[in-house]
Every structure is written in C-alpha cells, then in structure tokens.
Amino acid sequence: MKRRFKKRYHAAGVPLYFEVPVAPRRCHSPVPLRSSLLQPRIKMLTKQKAPPILSHKDYAAPSAFRPENLMREARRQKVLPAIDIPPVCILDPDGDIVRHLRATGRAERHPGWACYHTELFIFRHDGHEYGIVGCAVGAAFAVLIAEEMFVSGCRFVISVTSSGQIRSVQPPPKKKNGRK
C-alpha cells in the first residue's frame, strides 16, 4: 500500500505530517479505504515540539518581570546607588526637549537611573526639580519607562505628545526643504 503525507501546521508554526493510507490505483482513480484500521492516522515525523515560550503557560500567575525587580537588578549589575528620582517626571517621545535642555546646559544625567534602554536627565525650572526621559516612543515602551519611574520615586508622570493643531492659531511650520 502506498503512503501519502499531508502537511499541516501546529498553532506554534511547527510542521506536522499526517499519514493518510491510500488504496492502490485502479484505472487511475483512487479508491478510499473504509476499514477502521486504515482510517487516517496522525504521525508526527518531526521531533520538534512547540517552543518553550508557547507551552506550559499560566496566564493567571504574576509576571516575574516586575519593574521593581528590573530596576533592582540593573542597579546591582551597573553598580549604581539607590537614589530617588524627582517626584515629577516627563516622557519626551521625540527627544526635542531633552536635546534643548542639554544643549543649553540645563540638564544633567541622573546618577541613580538604572534603566538599560534610556537615560533620565534632571533639570530645574522655577525652583522645582524635574526628571525627563527622551525618545520613549511606543505605548508599551512608554508604559514600562513610566512604571520604572514610579518604582524609582516618581509620583506624577507627564507624557508629552503631539497631534498637530487642534484649533488653527497660525499656519503650520514649513519643512526645511520647502514642502509642507
């Protein structure tokens, strides 16, 4: 008896092959076998299983990647002091404010900020100290940075965004190459 294999994919993208028995051809037309012993059998020809990241999930379990754990371990690995950041911090998605503050000498790097992916700068304005992180783009990343700010001493986060002009006050700026 001939063997035929059909290829299907597991939800994890792992190829599975199904062995389907086929009767010998008579007059060039296959005749399906009806015996219960010859019904299609599943036979996995590969040793691959679902990747570990996709198997054995407990979605109700708390995450091991808590912001306080991430910051504690980063502080330990980078040998940084545990210094609180200012109580009011700003997320500057495009980094324009941070670049301006640094260019004018008004911002300095915070010595205790332990995040591996960003730098937190501190600056003073009207007698108050603020923290600011530039280039925190993307909702998930910005939320992670905000959570790290909160576990590092921040009490209020301001996220600066831009949606263009809501009410026309003046014409929009022209781009440097002359196009709008």
N, C-alpha and C positions, 0 to 999 in steps of 0.2 A: 504494500500500500504506500502511496506517495504521501509526503508530508508537505503541508503548506503553512507558512507562518504569517500572521497578521501583526503589524507593528502598531502599538498604541502607546500613549504617554501617560505616566502617572501624574498626579497633580503637581508633584515636585519636579517635573520635567525629565524624569528617569524613563528611558525607553523600556517598555515591556513587550514581550513577544508572546503571542498566543498561538499554540499549536492547534491546527484545525485539520482533522483527518479528511482525506478526500478519496472517494472510490476511484478505481481505475476507469479511465475514459472508455466509453463505448460509443462508437460512431461520433466521436468528437464532442460528446456532451457529457458533462459531469453528472453523476447520479449521487445525490446526498445519501449518506448512510443513516439509517433510522435507529440502529441498535443503541440502547442506553449506554453500552460500554464504549461506543465510539463517538459519543457527543463531544463537542469541542472541550479540550482540557487546557487549563491555563498553565503554561510552563514559562517561568521566568528564566531566560537564557543568560542573564547578566547577574553578576554578583553585587551590583550596585544597589544600595537602598536609598531611601530619602535622606538628604543631607541632615546632619545632626541639628542644624539650626531650625529645620522644619519638623522635626519629630520630637515627641515627648514634651509637649508644651503644657504648661499650667498657667493659663491666662489669668487666673484669679490670684496668683502669687504676686507679692510686691516685687518691684524691679530691684535688681541688685545695683543698678547704675543710678543711684540717688545723687543729686547734686552735692550734698554734703560729703559723700564718700569720694566723689570725683575730685573735689577741691582738696580734701584732706590728703589724698594720695598724691595729687600733683604737688601740693605744698611740701610733702615729705620728700618726693623724688627731686624736686628742684631746690630743696633746702631753703625755703622761704619762711619768713616769720609770719605768725598768725596776727595780722594787723587788719582791723576792720576798715572797710571802705566807707566813703561818705554815705550818709543816710539818703541822699537824693542822687540818683544816677540817671544818665541819659544814654539811650541807644541811638546812634547816628548811622543809619544804614549805608549812606554813600560815603561817609568819612569826611565830608566837607568841613564840618565844624571842628573836628579833631585836627585836620590839617591846618586850618586857620589858627587855632589856639596854639599849636606847636610852632607854626611859622612866626607868630608874634611873641613867642616866649612865655605864654601864659599858662601852658600845661606841662606837667611833668608826670613821668610814669609812676604808677603806684607800686611801692616796693613789695607789697604782700599779695598782689593779684596773681593767683596761681593757674589760671586757665591756660591750656596749651595752645588754644587757637586764636586768642585775642590779647590785646593789651588794653589795660584800663589806665586812663590818664586822669589826674585830678587838676582842677583849676578853681580859682576863687572869683566870685562876682558879687558885688555889693555886700561884702563881708561874710558871704556864705561859701562853703566848700562843696563842690560837686564832683561826681565821677562821670566819666564818659568813655564809651567804647565805640569805636568806629567800625564800619564795614560789617555790621551784624545783619546780613541780608538773608531773608528767608524766614518764614514763620517758625519752623521747628528750631532752627539755629538761634533765632532771637529769643525764643522761649527758654532754651537751655541757658543762654547767657543771662537772662533775667533771673532764672532760678539760682544760678551761681551767684549773682549779685545779692539776692535775698539771703542766702546762707552765709554770705561774707559781710553782712552788716547793713546792707541797703534796706530802706523801709519804703521807698517810693521810686518807681521807675517811670521815666518819660520816654516814649518811643516817638522819635521824630520821623514823620513820613511826609510824602508829597503826593498830592493828587491833582496838581495843576491849580488853576484859578477856579474858585467856586463862583465868585462874583467878579466881573470884569472891572478891575481897578485901573489897569494900564495894559498896553499891548504886551504880549509875551516876549521874552528876550529872543533875539536872533542868534542862531548858531554862528560859530566862528567862521565857517566857510560861506556865510551869506544866506543859507537856506533857513527857512523857519522850521 
